[in-house]
Amino acid sequence: MKKLIAVTGVLLISSIIITSYLTPSDYEAAQMKNHQEENVQSAQELNTGYIVSVFSGRIALYRKRDKKVLFSTDTLVSDLPEADQNRLKQGIEAADMNEADNIIKELCS
């Protein structure tokens, strides 16, 4: 009887040890989940924001995620200094509408 209890105990302890190596711990699972959430957030951040650029020869504001023109100003890009013209041709990124508005105001003044 003692041998049966001893063998059962050894098997039970062995199976617990083996399973702990085969399944990820809660910490590892949480780390994996956090990493996946960071990747999703990074992808979303790439698609948010605005771009101040050129549309029909005028300063325009584009939505970054779909490149849709939201509006264009009356200011002709050709009237701007060459450095600003080059920046606009490359596109000036803005994180939010306030930043985009400040860029446009600076260029139009």
C-alpha positions as CSV (number, residue, x, y, z in Angstrom):
1,M,0.0,0.0,0.0
2,K,2.9,2.3,0.8
3,K,4.4,1.6,-2.5
4,L,1.2,2.4,-4.3
5,I,0.9,5.8,-2.5
6,A,4.6,6.5,-3.2
7,V,4.3,5.7,-6.9
8,T,1.1,7.7,-7.2
9,G,2.7,10.7,-5.5
10,V,5.8,10.5,-7.7
11,L,3.6,10.3,-10.8
12,L,1.5,13.2,-9.7
13,I,4.4,15.4,-8.9
14,S,6.1,14.4,-12.2
15,S,3.0,15.3,-14.2
16,I,2.7,18.7,-12.4
17,I,6.3,19.5,-13.2
18,I,6.0,18.4,-16.9
19,T,2.8,20.4,-17.4
20,S,4.3,23.5,-15.9
21,Y,6.9,23.4,-18.6
22,L,4.5,22.8,-21.4
23,T,1.9,25.5,-20.8
24,P,2.8,29.2,-20.7
25,S,2.6,30.9,-17.3
26,D,0.1,33.7,-16.7
27,Y,3.0,36.2,-16.8
28,E,4.1,34.9,-20.3
29,A,0.5,35.0,-21.5
30,A,0.0,38.6,-20.3
31,Q,3.3,39.6,-21.9
32,M,2.2,38.1,-25.2
33,K,-1.1,39.9,-25.0
34,N,0.5,43.2,-24.2
35,H,2.9,42.8,-27.2
36,Q,-0.1,42.1,-29.5
37,E,-1.9,45.1,-28.2
38,E,1.1,47.3,-28.8
39,N,1.4,46.1,-32.4
40,V,-2.3,46.9,-33.0
41,Q,-1.9,50.3,-31.4
42,S,1.2,51.0,-33.6
43,A,-0.7,50.1,-36.7
44,Q,-3.6,52.4,-35.7
45,E,-1.2,55.2,-35.0
46,L,0.3,55.0,-38.5
47,N,-3.2,55.6,-40.0
48,T,-4.2,58.5,-37.8
49,G,-3.3,62.2,-38.2
50,Y,-3.2,64.6,-41.1
51,I,-0.9,65.7,-43.9
52,V,-0.6,69.3,-45.1
53,S,0.4,69.2,-48.7
54,V,-0.7,70.5,-52.2
55,F,-4.0,70.1,-54.0
56,S,-4.6,72.0,-57.3
57,G,-1.7,74.3,-56.6
58,R,-3.0,75.3,-53.2
59,I,-2.2,74.4,-49.6
60,A,-4.5,71.5,-48.6
61,L,-5.2,69.2,-45.7
62,Y,-5.4,65.5,-46.2
63,R,-6.6,62.8,-43.8
64,K,-3.6,60.4,-43.5
65,R,-5.5,57.1,-43.3
66,D,-7.3,57.4,-46.6
67,K,-5.4,60.3,-48.3
68,K,-8.8,62.2,-48.6
69,V,-8.6,66.0,-49.1
70,L,-10.5,67.6,-46.3
71,F,-10.1,71.2,-47.5
72,S,-7.8,73.4,-49.4
73,T,-6.9,77.1,-48.8
74,D,-6.9,80.0,-51.2
75,T,-3.1,80.4,-50.7
76,L,-1.2,79.4,-53.8
77,V,1.8,77.2,-53.1
78,S,3.8,79.1,-55.9
79,D,3.5,82.3,-53.7
80,L,5.4,80.6,-50.9
81,P,9.2,80.5,-50.4
82,E,10.9,77.6,-52.1
83,A,11.7,75.8,-48.8
84,D,8.0,75.8,-47.9
85,Q,7.0,74.6,-51.4
86,N,9.4,71.7,-51.0
87,R,8.1,70.8,-47.6
88,L,4.5,70.8,-48.9
89,K,5.4,68.7,-51.9
90,Q,6.8,66.1,-49.5
91,G,3.9,66.5,-47.2
92,I,4.0,67.9,-43.6
93,E,2.6,65.4,-41.1
94,A,0.4,66.6,-38.2
95,A,-0.7,64.4,-35.3
96,D,-4.0,66.1,-34.8
97,M,-6.2,68.9,-36.3
98,N,-4.8,71.6,-33.9
99,E,-1.3,70.9,-35.1
100,A,-2.4,70.9,-38.8
101,D,-4.2,74.2,-38.2
102,N,-1.1,75.7,-36.8
103,I,1.0,74.5,-39.7
104,I,-1.5,76.0,-42.2
105,K,-1.7,79.3,-40.3
106,E,2.1,79.5,-40.3
107,L,2.3,78.8,-44.1
108,C,-0.5,81.3,-45.0
109,S,0.8,84.2,-42.9
